[in-house]
Amino acid sequence: MKLMLLLTSSFPFDSGEEFLGNELQFARGFDRIIVCPCGLKENSVRSRTLPEGVECIRIRRSSGGRGEYGALLRLPHVRGELLKLARTGRFSLARAHETLFFMKNAVSIFRALKQEKVILSADDVTIYSYWFYDTAAAGALLAEFLRSMGKRAKLVSRAHGFDVHEDRSSLKYLPMRDYLMESAAAVFPCSEEGAEILRKRCPQFAGKVRVSHLGTCDRGCRGGNTAGFRIVSCSYMVPVKRLHLIAGALRQADFPVRWTHIGSGPLESELKELAKMFPSCVRAEFPGAMSNADVLNFYQSGETAVFVNVSSSEGIPVSIMEACSFGIPVVATDVGGTSEIVKDGENGFLLRADFAPEELLRALSRIRSMSGDEYEKLCENSRSVWEDSFSAEQNYPEFYEVLADETDLPDLSGGR
């Protein structure tokens, strides 16, 4: 039996990892496809349905008990990681603890996975970790274990944002990078920017890094609409999204504009207070969190002039992909892989990462002042960028074709 085992954090339970709902519709090339969420809580609730032919197992993790860290220190790849930190002058107790905690989680997941009969019954297993983090390390341990039983097994992993950028972590460190790269048959960052970071970080494994963009499904192209000049942002209301900068720009507006922010979060009351200071020509709306289907229906109504994203860090935002799929122009900060989907002057405008609110206001004013033909071209270009690089119907079948191809991704087992 040829099995694909997808390791997620919580999908299809609770919230998060919404992109997988689209992706799994295109999963092909395996006898069985099983999703295994590895970070569930006792009270986690199944919240998403899976496509026909895709199954889910819920593993039961357990602690290794007293002396677990001592046991981890006996693992060669863990000792190697700590020695490398020491040799390169990067060792600290905090980083050592981070490494051990990381591997503790990985081993806990691995122990649970190797008890699952459906996994052990397969003779050909592709382990697909959605994140290049502890689930990937668990997948590496599982692949090694399955190969020791004479089975074919390989690990592949996607890589997004936090699991690529060491500089974004509090310790400026992500554990076990070399081990993960060595163990994987391929790593698929979602952006060219992420791919370049991984290649520079582990140049000896650069050939394993292959960009694989995420994608959104085609709901038809309505194009934007400058009537009423409605700008839209869509995100969780947290500091990294820097929504106060949108508010700061609109506070200076001297033309009619309607701002709709979709999403909720801890900064909601603060944003609503800022909106009270807007001039009379600016109207703000906060409808709160919406289902993805409702968000797409909102875009499909054709009432959005510009989509705005001013995050301080990103991979390639799926929210921008969704807006572009409807032919909506975008103004966004030039961070992460955003420049791969927002082409400055073609389908919107890029802002400096540390932009001032006045710069955002100028970009919005520039779009508002465009002739009908100029704005229509911006909309057409936005849809074209999406069609070329971020269509789920194009990207995901290609991705699964690679995963299922025995010649393209060897199992690294030396023929066992």
C-alpha positions in Angstrom: 0.0 0.0 0.0 1.2 3.5 -0.9 0.4 5.9 1.9 0.7 9.6 2.3 0.7 10.7 5.9 0.1 14.5 6.3 1.3 15.8 9.7 -0.4 19.1 10.7 -0.6 21.1 13.9 -4.4 20.9 14.4 -6.2 20.6 11.0 -8.9 19.4 10.6 -9.6 20.2 14.3 -10.1 23.6 15.9 -8.9 26.6 13.8 -5.9 27.4 11.7 -4.2 25.9 8.7 -7.3 26.8 6.6 -5.3 26.6 3.4 -5.3 22.8 3.6 -9.0 22.7 2.9 -8.3 23.8 -0.6 -5.1 21.9 -1.0 -6.4 18.4 -0.1 -9.1 18.6 -2.8 -6.3 18.0 -5.3 -4.4 15.3 -3.4 -3.8 12.3 -5.7 -1.3 9.5 -6.5 -1.6 7.5 -3.3 -3.7 4.4 -2.2 -4.5 6.1 1.1 -4.2 9.7 2.3 -4.3 10.2 6.1 -4.2 13.5 8.0 -2.7 13.4 11.5 -3.0 16.6 13.7 -0.1 16.4 16.1 -0.7 19.4 18.4 -4.3 18.8 19.7 -5.5 19.5 23.2 -7.8 17.2 25.1 -10.8 19.4 24.3 -10.0 19.9 20.6 -13.0 19.6 18.4 -13.2 18.4 14.8 -14.2 21.5 12.9 -13.5 20.9 9.2 -14.7 18.2 6.8 -12.2 16.4 4.6 -12.5 15.6 0.9 -13.7 12.2 -0.1 -10.8 9.7 0.1 -8.9 11.6 2.8 -9.0 10.1 6.3 -8.0 11.5 9.7 -6.4 9.8 12.7 -6.1 11.3 16.2 -2.9 10.2 18.0 -2.4 9.9 21.7 0.8 11.5 22.8 2.5 10.8 26.1 5.5 12.1 28.0 8.7 10.1 28.2 8.7 10.6 31.9 11.6 11.4 34.2 15.0 11.5 32.7 13.7 12.3 29.2 16.1 15.1 28.6 19.0 12.8 29.5 17.7 10.3 27.0 17.5 13.0 24.3 21.2 13.9 24.9 22.1 10.4 24.0 20.7 10.9 20.5 23.6 11.5 18.1 21.8 14.3 16.1 20.9 16.1 19.3 24.5 16.0 20.6 25.7 17.1 17.2 23.4 20.1 17.3 24.6 21.2 20.7 28.2 20.7 19.8 27.7 22.8 16.6 26.2 25.6 18.7 29.3 25.5 20.9 31.7 25.4 18.0 30.1 28.4 16.3 29.9 30.5 19.4 26.0 30.4 19.5 25.6 28.1 22.5 23.5 29.3 25.4 21.4 27.5 28.0 18.3 29.0 26.5 19.1 27.6 23.0 20.1 24.2 24.5 16.7 24.1 26.3 15.0 25.1 23.1 16.7 22.2 21.2 15.7 19.7 23.9 12.1 20.9 24.2 11.8 20.8 20.4 13.1 17.2 20.2 11.0 16.2 23.2 7.9 17.2 21.2 9.2 15.5 18.1 9.9 12.2 20.0 6.5 12.4 21.6 4.8 12.6 18.2 7.0 9.9 16.8 6.2 7.5 19.6 2.5 7.9 19.0 2.8 7.6 15.2 4.7 4.3 15.4 1.9 2.7 17.3 -0.6 3.3 14.5 -1.4 0.1 12.6 -2.5 1.9 9.5 1.0 3.4 9.2 2.8 0.2 10.0 0.7 -1.8 7.4 1.9 0.4 4.5 4.9 -0.7 2.5 5.5 2.7 0.9 5.0 5.8 3.0 5.4 9.5 2.1 5.5 11.6 5.3 4.4 15.1 4.5 4.9 17.7 7.3 3.0 20.9 6.7 5.5 22.8 8.8 9.3 22.7 8.8 9.4 22.3 12.5 8.8 19.6 15.2 6.4 17.6 13.0 9.1 17.4 10.4 11.5 16.1 13.0 8.9 13.5 14.1 8.6 12.6 10.4 12.3 12.2 10.1 12.3 9.8 13.1 9.4 7.9 11.7 10.9 7.5 8.2 14.1 6.1 9.7 12.1 3.7 11.8 10.0 2.5 8.8 13.1 2.0 6.7 14.6 -0.1 9.5 11.6 -2.4 9.0 12.4 -2.8 5.3 9.7 -0.4 4.1 10.1 2.5 1.6 9.7 5.8 3.4 10.5 9.5 2.7 10.0 12.8 4.4 9.0 16.0 2.6 8.0 19.3 4.3 6.5 22.6 3.4 8.1 25.7 5.0 6.2 29.0 5.5 7.3 31.9 7.7 8.2 31.3 11.4 9.7 27.9 10.4 12.1 29.6 8.0 13.1 32.9 9.6 15.5 32.4 12.5 15.7 36.2 12.9 12.0 36.3 13.8 12.4 33.9 16.7 13.0 35.3 20.2 16.4 33.4 20.4 17.3 34.1 16.8 17.5 30.3 16.5 15.5 27.5 15.1 16.5 24.0 16.3 17.8 21.1 14.3 18.0 22.8 10.9 20.8 20.6 9.5 19.1 17.4 10.8 15.8 18.3 9.2 17.5 19.3 5.9 19.6 16.1 5.8 16.6 13.9 6.6 14.1 15.3 4.1 13.9 14.2 0.5 12.7 17.7 -0.4 11.7 20.9 1.4 9.0 23.2 -0.3 9.1 26.8 0.9 6.1 28.8 -0.1 8.1 31.7 -1.5 11.4 32.4 -3.4 12.5 34.5 -0.4 12.1 31.5 1.9 13.9 29.2 -0.5 16.9 31.6 -0.6 17.0 31.7 3.2 17.1 27.9 3.4 19.7 27.5 0.7 22.0 30.0 2.4 21.4 28.4 5.8 22.2 24.9 4.6 24.1 25.2 1.3 25.1 21.6 1.3 21.4 20.7 0.9 20.4 23.5 -1.4 19.4 21.0 -4.1 16.6 19.7 -1.9 14.9 23.1 -1.7 12.0 23.6 -4.2 9.6 26.5 -4.2 5.9 25.5 -4.1 3.5 28.4 -3.9 0.2 27.9 -2.0 -2.9 28.7 -4.0 -6.5 29.7 -3.8 -9.5 28.4 -5.8 -11.0 30.2 -8.7 -14.3 31.9 -7.8 -14.4 34.0 -10.9 -13.0 37.5 -11.5 -15.2 40.5 -10.7 -12.4 43.1 -10.6 -12.3 46.0 -8.2 -14.6 49.0 -8.0 -13.5 52.5 -7.0 -17.1 53.7 -6.5 -17.3 54.7 -2.9 -13.6 53.9 -2.6 -13.8 51.0 -0.2 -10.5 49.6 1.1 -10.4 46.2 2.8 -8.0 44.5 5.1 -8.4 41.0 6.5 -6.4 39.6 9.4 -6.3 38.7 13.1 -6.0 41.9 15.1 -2.5 41.5 16.5 0.6 43.7 16.6 2.4 42.1 13.7 -0.5 43.2 11.4 0.1 46.9 12.3 -3.5 47.9 11.7 -2.8 51.1 13.6 -0.8 52.3 10.6 -3.9 52.0 8.4 -5.8 54.0 10.9 -2.9 56.5 11.0 -3.1 57.0 7.3 -6.9 57.3 7.2 -6.9 59.9 10.0 -5.1 62.2 7.5 -7.4 61.5 4.6 -9.1 64.4 2.9 -11.2 62.3 0.4 -14.1 59.9 0.9 -12.9 56.4 1.9 -14.6 53.4 3.5 -12.4 51.0 5.4 -13.7 47.5 6.2 -11.5 45.3 8.4 -12.5 41.7 8.4 -11.2 39.8 11.5 -11.1 40.1 15.3 -8.5 39.8 18.0 -6.9 41.4 21.1 -6.5 44.8 19.5 -10.1 45.2 18.4 -11.1 47.8 21.0 -8.0 49.8 20.4 -8.7 49.9 16.6 -12.2 51.0 17.2 -11.0 53.8 19.5 -8.6 55.0 16.8 -11.5 55.0 14.2 -13.4 57.5 16.4 -10.7 60.0 15.5 -11.2 59.7 11.7 -12.4 62.8 9.8 -16.0 62.9 8.6 -15.0 61.7 5.1 -13.8 58.4 6.4 -16.1 55.6 7.4 -14.8 52.5 9.3 -16.5 49.1 9.6 -15.4 46.2 11.8 -17.7 43.2 11.0 -15.5 40.9 13.0 -14.4 37.4 12.1 -16.0 35.8 9.1 -15.9 32.3 7.6 -13.6 32.0 4.5 -16.7 31.4 2.4 -18.2 34.6 3.6 -14.9 36.5 2.9 -14.9 35.2 -0.6 -18.5 36.1 -1.2 -17.7 39.6 0.1 -14.9 40.0 -2.5 -17.2 38.6 -5.2 -19.7 41.4 -4.6 -17.3 43.6 -6.5 -17.4 46.5 -4.0 -13.7 46.5 -3.0 -11.4 49.1 -4.6 -8.1 48.1 -2.9 -6.9 45.3 -0.5 -4.4 46.5 2.1 -1.8 44.5 4.0 0.8 46.3 6.1 2.2 43.4 8.2 5.8 43.7 9.5 6.5 40.1 8.4 4.9 37.6 6.1 5.5 34.6 3.9 3.2 35.1 1.0 -0.2 36.1 2.5 -3.0 33.9 1.4 -5.3 36.9 2.0 -3.5 38.7 -0.8 -3.9 35.6 -3.1 -7.6 35.6 -2.5 -7.9 39.3 -3.3 -5.9 39.0 -6.4 -8.0 36.1 -7.6 -10.9 38.5 -7.8 -8.8 41.1 -9.7 -8.6 43.4 -6.7 -5.5 45.7 -6.6 -3.2 45.5 -3.5 -1.2 47.9 -1.5 1.2 46.0 0.8 4.5 46.2 2.7 7.5 44.8 0.9 8.2 42.0 3.5 8.8 38.3 3.2 7.6 37.0 -0.2 5.0 39.7 -0.8 6.8 41.1 -3.8 6.3 37.8 -5.5 2.5 38.5 -5.7 2.4 42.4 -5.5 4.2 43.8 -8.5 4.9 47.5 -7.8 3.0 49.7 -10.2 1.5 46.7 -12.1 -1.2 45.3 -9.8 -0.8 47.6 -6.9 2.0 49.3 -4.9 4.6 48.1 -2.4 5.5 50.1 0.7 8.7 50.1 2.6 8.7 47.8 5.6 9.1 50.8 7.9 6.7 53.1 5.9 5.1 56.2 7.4 1.3 56.4 7.3 1.5 59.3 4.8 3.1 56.8 2.3 0.1 54.5 2.5 -2.3 57.4 2.1 -0.4 58.5 -1.0 -0.6 55.1 -2.5 -4.4 54.9 -1.9 -4.9 58.4 -3.3 -2.9 57.4 -6.4 -5.2 54.5 -7.1 -8.3 56.6 -6.4 -7.2 59.2 -8.8 -6.5 56.8 -11.7 -8.6 56.9 -14.9 -11.0 54.1 -15.5 -8.7 52.5 -18.0 -5.7 52.7 -15.7 -7.6 51.2 -12.8 -9.0 48.4 -15.0 -5.5 47.5 -16.1 -4.4 47.3 -12.4 -7.3 44.9 -11.8 -6.4 42.8 -14.9 -2.8 42.5 -13.8 -3.9 41.5 -10.3 -5.9 38.6 -11.8 -3.0 37.7 -14.2 -0.5 37.4 -11.4 -2.8 35.1 -9.5 -3.5 33.0 -12.6 0.2 32.6 -13.4 1.5 31.7 -9.9 -1.2 31.3 -7.2 -4.0 29.2 -8.6 -4.9 26.2 -6.5 -6.1 24.4 -9.7 -2.6 24.8 -11.1 -0.2 24.6 -8.1 -1.6 21.7 -6.0 -1.9 19.1 -8.7 1.7 19.8 -9.7 2.7 19.5 -6.0 1.1 16.1 -5.5 2.5 14.9 -8.8 5.9 15.5 -7.5 5.2 13.9 -4.1 3.9 10.7 -5.7 6.7 10.5 -8.2 9.1 7.7 -7.1 11.9 9.0 -9.4 11.6 12.6 -8.5 11.7 12.2 -4.8 13.9 9.2 -3.7 13.2 7.6 -0.3 16.8 8.1 0.8 16.8 4.5 2.0 19.7 3.3 -0.2 17.4 0.9 -1.9 16.2 -1.0 1.2 
